[in-house]
Amino acid sequence: MADQIQEGNIHFPFPYTPYSIQKDFMAELYRVLEAGKIGIFESPTGTGKSLSLICGALSWLRDFEQKKQQEEARLLDTGISLPDHLEESSPHVSTRQGAPDTSKPAGDPDWIAQFVQKKEEKDMIDRLRDEQIKRKKREERLQQMCHNSQLKYAAKRMRQEEEEMERLLRLSKEMLAAAGSTQPEEELGREEELVLAEYDSDEEKKTVSGAYEEDDENLEEEHVTKIYYCSRTHSQLMQFVHEVQKSPFGKETRLISLGSRQSLCVNEEVKRLGSVHLINDRCLEMQKNKHEKKNKEEERAKKRKTETRTSCPFYNYEQMQFLRDEVLMEVKDIEQLVALGKETQACPYYGSRFAVPSAQLVVLPYQMLLHAATRHAAGIKLQGQVVIIDEAHNLIDSITSIHSAEVNGSQLCQAHSQLSQYMERYRKLLKAKNLMYIKQILYLLEKFVTVLGGNVKQNPNTQNLFQTGTELKTINDFLFQSQIDNINLFKVQRYFEKSMVSRKLFGFTKEYGGVSIIPPSKEQSKMTGFQHFLQSLKPGTGAQSSPSGEDESRPPWLGSPLMQIEGFLAALTTANQDGRIIVNRQGSLSQSSLRFLLLNPSVHFAQVVKECRAVIIAGGTMQPVADFREQLLECAGVGTERVVEFSCGHVIPPDNILPIVLCSGPSNQQLEFIYQKRELPQMMDEIGRILCNLCNVVPGGVVCFFSSYEYLHKVQAHWEQSGLLTRLAVKKKIFQEPNRANQVEQVLTEYSKCIKRCSQMKGVMTGALLLSVVGGKMSEGINFSDDLGRCVVMVGMPYPNIKSLELQEKMAYLDQTRPNSPGKSLIENLCMKAVNQSIGRAIRHKQDFASILLLDQRYSRPSILAKLPSWIRDQVEIKATFGPAFAALRKFHREKSDPS
């Protein structure tokens, strides 16, 4: 039964009696949302963070909507001015509160000002009345859907009739095609699809190729106040949705889950393509075919030609509206949404987007929220809304990764070859503007290859470069060196977006071949790419098959490399000080690459914090918080007065955790795993001795983290040679983190079964030892609760590679732009973030217990201790020698394993 928690005047429904830290979390979250601030919230894993976010945020939304409706009703009844907090839903950007009235021009008579004011109030009342009518209609429609099962079955019957009609039409077309009557028309239709539409202007305006933009604008609803919740992975998002379903808000919240086409597509023909690029392209092509039939009156004259194009049977407006209403009636995760799409024969990808305006809670992955173009495509509007970013410990890295781009020599040469072939084939059909931009793109590609030291007209696999190595350049220097500084890249970027040239080129290469990047055979290498292309178009030859004769069932290549290059060109429009270009020249042109590195992630986060009413950045381990403040918020122009930090302790009793910093090992070997010492035989022996002693007193599972795969393999090889590995295997079966992600589940299953078996048998072997890597597949998102992780060992401090060009440039950038946050602190912060994530794998619930062993004397420094999570920092013990540390560990595990 749900509890009603009262904090001051606020009621927080909760599925059970919450911990005190959950009450504090919800109360502070409510205050931050109400005040329109930016909150950095830290709540350790196992403390019910997700439920605290759900119940705190939805309680605020409930109260906000009630107050808004009450004041709107009062305004409609009395006709008085709208309150400030309703006119501007984001309090921090309100210009009315305490600001002088600048709406009245100097010298205007009072009667004019009064007339203008009355007109504004009348317009406002009319707008509110329209919103009220829309809201009532929406609620009535959902109620009707909920209670009227006949409507549901009628819609299903109508879909079945439409499917039967489509099946009969498809059958008749197939019969006509078999008779050979439509082949010329089909070929002409395909050709028309591949030719670029006329590009009339460089200005931001719609073109024919913008297939469905007009329709979407006409159909768009007013967005209600909502909460956008995002996390990194689909599994984390599904887990959050399940928490919403179990919460007291599960029955009354309009929730929609957004995802990629790859996750939501229900068209088996499209899903079979596998690659996200191919799925996206095919989806857009199919729904564009459907829209093109009603774009122009002159299309009627071409009806016979266009009807032969394939359109997606799931992209049906009525069906998607039905799916939208079904989803808004009951909370569903992505898997349930896909199942509903199959049942209703409606596209979940577009249907879920139709639901965004009316939804109160939108659940979506990081990339969809943090990337502006993707955000716009998904119909996400942040103005005056609330954003919650969960699992945000790596938010800065995620923004940097999303907005970085890399292209290699093979992609550049291939794109140049394909685009040249496309231009030659359709030169007479392309308008002057299209030809001009295609030539500019070809010029850009040629210059990029030249910068790498290659020739765009030769095979990149056989071009050996005379100059190798890595260079780092500013954006302006790169543009000058490439001799492309005279080209307006903003216009080129706009042309890519509006003309959809990348997708046209992909369709062209798919139709006529030439997509493969496999090196040509001896016979084909005698011809240039264009000659081979012309040869393939000769009557009776068709597109040449893959020269290697590979199995055609192999997953296809991702598509036209121009799509990847489009992202790199967009990155080049970044301000000079906010990014760098890394020119990486390897042995051959195909292995060489150009990479854009984003130095200032705040430029992309600034729009989010500027538009939103409030932003919550939450995680289990957010320390060190300084990174978020300095690299994201301050750089985005957020004042310190708008930032609120909240950190709570753990729900476990203090004596259920034993964190120890160990400064020396059993043989009094000083523990300092710096690069120069860590591979010494005596250091690797000391790690083995410590683990041997631990395995004698720690029951269940021990998880040991190393700084890298390379170091883990060296230590393991040394132990095998010295016999330490055999000694370790007496007490614990040894498992190792796999290099391949698809093997992780199998290793974890065997690790878990071994521990359970040892616990039941009570033999000499007491559990298992898992050797893992910081930042690897086991250091994040994996729960080592209870016997799976009774002790977590951290070997050394996982500092990033100081010789990395990217890291050096990032440090230099911080030294230059943030004097109070020197680049040196970046290295320490990156290290401790990785440590905190790894050691947080163990304690997962209130009754859990574990010891944490930090093997390096550098952990004892005050500056390092300060960056540990508070619930660990407050309990940590520093042991100069191994004896006292071992005694404390033995006592801890003896008492916890046998409380009697």
N, C-alpha and C positions, 0 to 999 in steps of 0.2 A: 504493500500500500504506500502511496506517495505521501511524503511528509510536507507540511506547509511551514517553511522556515521564515521567521520574521526577523529582519535586520533593520532596526529603525522603523520607518514607515513602509518598507519594501517587503513584499511577499515573494519568496523563492520556492516554488514547488520543487520537490526533490524525490527521487524514487525510494530513498531510504534515509535514515538519520545521517546527515553528513558529518565528516570530520570538522573540527574547528577551523582547520586551515582552508577547507572548502568554503566554509561560510565567509571567511575573510577574503578569499579569492573572489567570490561572487559579488560581495559588497563593493570591493575596490573596482572590479570590472564594470559594475553598474555606474559607479561614480565617473569613471573615465569616459564611458559612452555618453552619459548625460552631459558632461562638460565638453565633449568634442575634442578629446586629447589623443595623444599617441601613448599607448601603454606597452611596456616591455614586461611580460609576465613569465616568471619561472616557477614551475611546479614539478617536482621530481616525478619520474615515471612510477606509477603505483599509488599515486595520491589522488586519483580520480580527476585528472586535469580536464579530460574531454567532457565529463558531465558538468563540471564547474563552468566550463565555457558555454555549454548548451543552456543550462538553467539560468546562468547569470545574464547572458546576452539576450535570450528569448524573453526573460522577465522584463528586461528593459524595453524590448521591442513591443511587448504587450502593453506596457504602461504608456509608451510613447504614442502608439496608435490610439489608445483610449483618449488621452489628452488632446490629441490632434482632432479626433472626431468630435469631441465635446466642444472644443473652441470653434471648429468649423460650423457646427450646428448653431452655436451662439451667434456667430457672425452672420449666418444666413437669416437668423430670426431677427436680429437687431440692426444689422447693416453697419456696425461699427468697424473700425480699422482692424486688420489682421494683426495678431501679435507677432512680434519680431521672430520668435523661435519657430513659427510656422512659415513665415515668409522666407527665412533663410534657415534651412534645416541644418546647416553647419554653423554653430555659434561663433567659432573663431574667425569666420570670414564675414560675419554680419557687418554691414556698413551703416546700419540704421541706429544701432545702440550707441548712444553717447556721441554720435557724429552730427555735425551741423547739417541742416537741410540745404542741399545744393540743387534740389530739383527745380526750384523756382528761379528763373533768370532774373538778374538784377533789373529793376525798373518796371517789371510787369505789374499791372494793377491787381488788387486783391481778388476781384471777381474772376480774373483769368486763372489765378492760382487755385481758387475754390472750384472752378469748373473742371480744371485738370485733375484735381484731387478726387472730385466726385466721379469723374469718368474712370479713373484708375480703380476706385473702390468698386464701381459697377462691373468693370471687367473682371476684377478679382472675384466678386460674388458669382458672376456667370461661370468663371472657370471652376470655382469650388462646387457649384451646383452640377456642372458637367461631370466632375470627378465623382461626386456623390452618386449620380445616376449610374455611371460606369461601375462603381464599386458594388452597388446593389444588384446590377445585372449580373456581374461576375459571381457574387455570392448566391444569387438565385439559380444561376446555371449549374454551379457546383452542387447545390442542394438537390436540384432536380436530377442531376446525374447520380447522386448518391442514393436517392430514394426511388427513382423511377427505373426499374430494371427493364421495362418495356422499351424505353428509349435506347438502352444499351443493346438489346437484342435487335432492334430495328436497324441500328447503325451497323451491326455485324451482318445482318441480312443484306443490307445495301452493299456492303463491301464484297460479299460473296457474289452478288449479281454483277458487280463491276469486274471482278476477277474473271467470271465466266465470259463476260463480253470481251475482255482483253484477250482471253485465251482463244476465242473464236476468231478475233481480228488477226492475232498472231498466226493462227493456223492458215487463214486465207492468204496472208502475206507470204508465208513459207511456200504455199502451193504455187502462187504467182512467181515467186523467185525460182522455184524448181523448173517452171516452164520457160525460164530465161527472159521473161518480159521486163524485169526491173533492173537487170544488171547494169546497163549504162547509167540509169538514173542513180543507182546506189553509188557508183564510182564518182559521178558528178557531185552527189551530196557530200561524199567524203572529202573531195577536193575543196568544196566550199567551206567545210569546217576548218580546214587547215590554213586557209588564207586569212591574214590579219585584216580586221575591219579597218576602215579609214580612220586615221588618227588626226582629228581636225585641229586640236589645240593643245598647247602645253599647260593650259590652265587646269585647275582642279574642277573638272566637271564630268558628268556621266557620259559614257560612250556606249555604243551598242553592245560592246563586249561585256558590259557590267550586268549581264543576264538578268539577275533577279533583284537588283537594288531597289528599283521603283516599286515593285510589288511588296517588298518587305517594308518600305516606308509607309505605304498605304495601310498595311495591316498592323502596324506597330501600335501597341497599347501604351498607356501611361505607366511608368514604372512606380510601383509602390515602394515605400521605405523598406529596405531589406538588409540582410547580413550576408556578405560573401565570405564563405569559409574555404580556405585552400590549404592543401598539404602537398607533400612531394609525390606520393605514389597512389595508385588506384586502390591498393589494399588498405592503406591508411584512411583513405576517403570512405571506403566501404565500412571500415570499422567504426568511423565516426557516425555514419548514417545509422548503423545498427544501434549505437548509443542513443541517437535521437529517437529511434523507434521504441526503445525501452524507457525513455524518459517520460515525465508527465506531459510533455509537449508533443509526444509522438502522434496523437490523434488529431490535433488541431493546427499543426504547422504545415503550411504549403511549402514543401521542399522539392527542389529539382537538382539532380546530379548532372553535371556537364562532363563531357569527355571527348576524346578524339574520335575521328571516323573509324580508326582501326579498332577502337573499343566498342563502338556503338552500332556499326554497320550491320544490317540484317540481310543484305542482298548477297546471297552466296556467290554469285558470279563475280562481284566486286571483292568480297572478302578473300576469295581464292588467290588474288594477286599478291597477298602477303605483305609487300612493302608499303609503308605508310605513304610514300610519295606516289606510288602507283594507285593506291586506294583513293587518295585525295584527288588525283587528276581524273580518274575514271568517274568518280562521284560528280565532280564539277561539270564534266563533259556531258553526263547523262541528264543532269537537271537543267543544264544550259539548253540542251536540245528541246526539253519540254517547254521552256520559257520562250525560246526563239520563235515558236509557232505563233505567238501572240504579240510579238514586239512591234511589228509593222503591218500596215495594210498590204504592202506589196508582197508580204510573205504568202498571201493567199495564192498569188500567181505561181509560187514555187512549191505549193503544198505537196504535190506528188513527190518532189525531191526530198523535202524535209521529213516527210512521214516515215521514210525508210530508216531514219536514225533511231537508235535505241534510247529510250528514256526509262528512268527507274520506276518500277511499279509501286515502290514504297513512298516515292515523293509525290504525295497526293494531299492537297490542302485540307480537304474535309477529314481525311483519315488522321492527319497530323494534329488537327484541332481536337479531334476526339481523344487522341493519345495525350495531348496536353491536359485536357480536363481530367482524364483518368489519373494522371501522375499527380496533379495538384490535390486530388481528393485524398490520397493515401501516400505516406512516405515510402519511397522505393529507392533501393540502391541501384548501381549500374546494371548488375546482372538481372535484377527484376525489371528494370526499364527495357533491357534488350528482349527479355521474354515477352513483355507486353507489346513491344513493337512487332514481334513475330506473330503474336496472336491477333493483333488489330491490323496487320499488314500496313503499318505506318512506320516512317523513318524515325528512329529514336534520336538520331543526331540532330535533325532539324526540328523535330517535334519538341525536344527538350528546350531548344532555343525559343520556341514560341511561348514556352511556359515562364521564361525568365522575368518578363514584366510583372506578372501577377504573383511570383514566388516571394515568400518571406525569407527563405534561407536557400542560398545557392551554393552548392558544394562543387568545387572544381580544383584541378591540379594547378600547381605553381605557374607553369608556363603560360596558361591561359589568362591568368590575371596580370602577370608581370611583363608580358610582351604586348605592346600597345596595339600592333596590327592584329594579333590573335584575339585580343580583348574586343576590338571593334567588330571583327568578323563574327564573334560569338554573341553580339548584341548586348554586351555588358556596359552599363553606364554607372560610373562611380560617383557622380555628383550627389553629395548629401547622403551617401550610403555608408555602411559600416563594413570594414574589411578585417577579418581575423586570419592571420597567417600562422598556422600551427607547425610544429616541428621546424621552427625557424632558426635553429642553431647554425645552419649553413645557408642562410638567406643571401648573404653577400656573395658567396661563391655561386649560388644558383643564378642570381641576376647576371653576374659576370659571364657564366657559361651560356646562358640563354642568348646573350647579345654578342658573343664571340663568333667568329666565322673563319673557316679555313678552306682553301682550295689548293689542289695539287696540279702538277704539270700535265698529267694525263687528262684531267677534267678540262683544263684550259684549252688544250689542243683538240680534244674531242668536241667541245662546244664550238670552237672556231670552225672545225670541219663541217659539223652539222648545220650551223647557221649559214655558212657559205653555200652549201648545197641547197638549203631552203631558199635562199635569196635567188640563186640561179634558176631554180625551177619556177618560182612565182614572180620573177622580176616584172613581167608585163602586167601582172594583176595587182601588184602592190602600188599604193599611192606614194607620192614624193616624200611625205613625212615619214612613212614607214621605212622607206629605203634609206633615208637620211639617218634615222636612229639605228637601223640594223648595221649600217656602215660604221657608225660610232661605236657600237658594241663590239664589232669585229676588230676595230682599231684598239679598243681597250684590251681585248683578249690577247692580241698580238703583242702589245706593250708589256703586259704582265709576264708573258712567256720570255720576252727579251730581258726583263729584269732578272729572271731566274737564270738567264744565260743560255737559253735554248732557241730553237726555231719552230714557229708554230706550224709550219708546213711539213715537218718531218715527224717520224714516229717517236713519241716521247720515251718509249722503252729502250730505244737504241741510241738515244742521244746522251753521251757522257759529257758531264760538265767539267770545264777546266778549273773553275774556281768553286771550292766547296766551303762549307761553314755556315754559321748563323749570324745574321745582322739584325739589329733592332733600329727602327727608324720612326721618326714622328710621321704623322699622316701627311703633313705638307711636304716634308722631304721625300717621302715615297712618291707623291704625286708629281713632284718636279723631276725626280730621277726617272720615273716611268714616262715622262713627257705627255702627261694627260691633264696637266693643271689648267689647260685651256678649255676643257670639256666641263659643262655644267652637269655634275653628277646628280644633282637634285632633279633635273629634268629627265635624265636617263632613268633614275629610280622611279619617277612618276610614270614614265613610259612603260616600264616593266609592269607596274601595278595595273595600269589602265588597259594596255593592249593584251596582256596575258601572253606575251611572246614566248615565255618559257614553256607554257603548257601547249601552245601551238607547235613549238619545235618538238616537244615530246611526242605529240600526236603524229607529226611528220616522220620522225625516226621510227616510231612504232609501225607506221604504215609501210614504210619503204626500207626498213632495216637500217644498219649502220649504227645501232645502239651499242653493240658489244665493244668493250675495251680490251678484248683479248688480242695479243699481237697477231698480225696477219700472217698467212702462210707464205711460202716462198713465191708461189705464183702471184698472189695478191700484192705482195710487197713491191712487185715491179711496177704497179700502178699507183698513182697518187690517190688519196681518198676520193677526190672528185671524179677521177676517171673510173674508179671502181663503182661509184654511185651511178654514173651514166651507163656503165655496163649493166648494172642491175636493172635499169629501166628499159632495156631493149626488149622487144616483144618476145614472150615465151620464156624469158629468163627468170623474171621475178626478183625479189630480194635474195641476195646470197645467204646461204645458211652459215652458221657459225663455222669458221675455219677449223676449229679444233674438233668439230664433230661431236660436241658434248650433248649429253642427254637434254632434250627439250623440256623435260619435266623439272629441270633445275629451276629454283626461284629466279625470276628475272632480275636484271640490274635495276637500281633505284629509279632510273629514268634519265631525262636529259640533264647533263651536268650544269646546264645553264641555270637550273633552279638553285643549285648550291652557290654558283657564282653571283646570282642575284642578291643573295644574303651578304656576300662579301662586299659588293658594290654599295649596298645600303649602309654597311658599317663604315665605309670610307667617307660618308657624309657627317660622321661624328666630329665634334669640335676637336681641333688639333691637340689641345691640352688633355683631352679626356681619353685618348686611346693611342696605341702604338701598333706598327706593322712589323711582324717578325718575318724576315726573308730567310727561309731555311733551304740552303742548297746542298743536296746530297750527291751521291755518285752519278745518278742519272736524272733526267728531267722529270720522269714519271714519279720519282721518289721525293722530289723537291716540292716545296709548298710556300704559299703566302698565308699568313695567319694574322687576323685582327685581334688584338688584346685590349679589352676594355679596362681602363684604369679607374674610372670613376662611376661605380654602379649607381650612385645617387641621382645621376641625370635621368635614369629611367624610373627610379622610385619616386622622384620628386612629384611627378604628375599624379601618382596614387595618393600621396599624403596631401597634395594641394586640393584635389577634388573631393576626397572623402570627408565625411563628418568626423569619423574617428577610425583609427587603425590600431589593432592589437597584434603585437608580435609576441608569440608564445612558444614555449618549449620546455622540455624536461631539464635541460642543462643549457642555460643561456650565458653562463660565464665564459669569458670575460665580456661584460656588457658594454665596455668602452668602445668596442668595434662598431656596434650598432649606433651608438650615439654619434661617434665622430665620422665614420665612413659613410653612413647612410643618412642619418637625420640632420645633423648640423650642415653637411654638404648640400642637403636638399632644401635648406633654408628654414628648417624647423627650429624655433626658439626653445631654449631650455625650459621655459615656463610651461610649454605644452607637452613635455615629456614626463611620464610617470613610470617609475620602476616599482615592481612588486615581486618579491621573492619569498617563498614560504619554505618551511622545513619539511622533513619527511614524516610520514605517518607512523613509521616504525619506532619502537622505544629506542632511546639512545644506546642501550647496551646490546642491541641486536646487530650492531655494526662495529667492526674493529679495523679502522684504517691505520696503516703503519708506513712511515717512511723509513726505509732501511739503508743505512749509510755504508755498511761493510758486511761481507759474507762470512761463512763458517770458518774460513782460513784467514780471516782478518784482511782479505783483499778489499781495498777501497772500491766502492761501487760508483763509478763515474763513466758512463758509456758514451764518451765523446768519440767522434769519428776515428781519431788516431789510436784509441785504446780498445775499442769494443771487439775487434777481431783477434786480440791477443789470446793465446791458448788459455792463460790463467783466468781471463775474464769469462770466457765461454765455459770453462770448468766450474767456475764459481756459480754461474746461473744453474748449472746442472745439480750442484750440491744443494743449493737452496731448494730447488724443486724436489729433490729426493727427500729432504727433511720434511717439507710441506706435505708431500704425499703420504707420509707416515702418520700424520695427525689430522689431516683434513678429510672428512668423509665425502662421498659423492664425487661431484665434478670440480675440477680445477681448470680455469681458463687463463692461459698465459699469452699476453700480447707482446709481439716484437715490433720494431719500428718499420720493417720492410720485409717483403717476401725474400729478397736476396739475403738479408741477414739471418732470417729464420732458417733458410736452407743451409747456410754455412754453419750455423750453430748445431743443427741437427746432424750434419755430416761429421762434424767434430765429435759429437757425443757418440755416434755410431762407431767411430774409430777408437775412441777411448774406453768404450764399454759402459758409459754413463746411461746410454739409451736402454740397455738391457736391465740395469739396476732400476731405472724409472718404471719399466714395464712390469716389474714384480708387483707393485702396488696399484698401478693405474694403467689401463689400456690406453695407448697413445693414438690420438687422432690429429690430423693436420688439416687446416683450412685449404680447400681445393682452389686451384687457379681459375677453374671454370665455374661460372655462376650456376649453371644447370646441375652441378654436382653438390651444391650446398645442402639442399634438402635431404639428400641421401646420407651425407656425412652426419648431419644433425640427428637424423632418425637413428642411425647406428650408435651414435654417442649417447643418446637418451636411453636406448634399449640396454646398452651395456651398464649404465649407472643403475637402472632399475633392477637388472638381473643381479648385479653385485650386492645391492641392498637386500635383496631377498635371500641370496645364498649365504651371506655372512662368512665368506671365505677369506683367503689371504688378499685377493684383489678387492679393493674397497671402492672402485669407481673408475673414472676416466680422466685423462689429461688432454685438453684440446689446445693445440698450438695455433695461435691466430695472429693476425696482422692488424695494426692500428690503421684505420681508414679502409680496411678491407671489407669483406662480405659479412664478417661476424661481428664487426665493431659497431654496427648500427642497425636498428630494427629487429634484432634477434633478442628474445627474452631467455635469459639463463636463470629462471626462477627456481627457488627451492634447491633440491639436490643437483640440479644442472649447473649451478654456479655458486658453490659454497666458498670459493676463494677466487679472486681475480688478481692476477699478477701483471704488473706493467714493467717490462724490461727497458730501462733507460727512458730518455725523453725524445719523443718522435719529432724532432725539429725538421722543418722542410729543408730541401736542398738549397743552401745559400748560394750555390753557383748558378742556379737557374736564372736565365736572363729575365724571364717574366717576373720572378720574385724581386730581383734587384731593381727592376724598373718600377715596380709597385712601391718598394721601399723609398726609392728616390722621389716618386710622386708624392708620397705622404710627407716626406721631409720638406718638400717644397710648398705643398698646399696646406698642411696641417702641422705647423711648428710645435704645437702642444702634444702631438701624437707622432713621435719620430718613427721612422721605418723599422728601427730595431724592435720596438714593442710589437710590431706586426708579427714577427717571427715567433716571439714568445706566446702571443695570443693564439696563433694558428696551432702551435704545439699543444697548448692547454685545452683548446677546444677538442682536439682529437683525443686527448687523455680523458677528459670528462665524459665524452661519448662512450668510450670503451669501458671505463669503470662503472658507468651507470647501467651496464647490462645485467648486474647481479640482483640488486634489491628490487622486487617487483610488486610486493604487497605488504600489508601490515604485519603479518606473522613471519615474514621472511627474515633470514639472517645470513650474513656473509662477512668474510674478512677481505680487506683490500691491501695489497702489498705493492708499494712503489719502490722499485729497485734502482735508486740513484740518489746520491747525497744532494744533488742540486734541487730536489723537491723540498728540501728543508729551508730553502731561501724564503724570506717573508714575501717577496714579490710574487713567487710562484704559489705559495700557500694561499695567498689572497685570491687567486684565480680558480681555486677549487670550489665546487658547489658548497654552499653554506652548511648543508647537513653532513658533509664529509669534513669540511674544514674545522668545524667546531669539535669534532671527535678525534682528529688525527693525532697520532703519537709518533714522535721522532725517536728512533732507536739508533744509537751510534754503533752498536755491535750486534752480532747475530743472536747471542745467547738470550738476552732479555726479550728480544723480539719473538724468538721461537717459543719461549716459556709463555708469553702472553697469548700467542696463537694456539698453543696446545690447550691452555686453560679455557680459552674462549670456545673452542670447538667441542671440548669435552663437556662443558656445562650446557651448551646449546643442543648438542646431540643427545644428551641424557640428562634432562632437567631434574630428574629425581635424585 
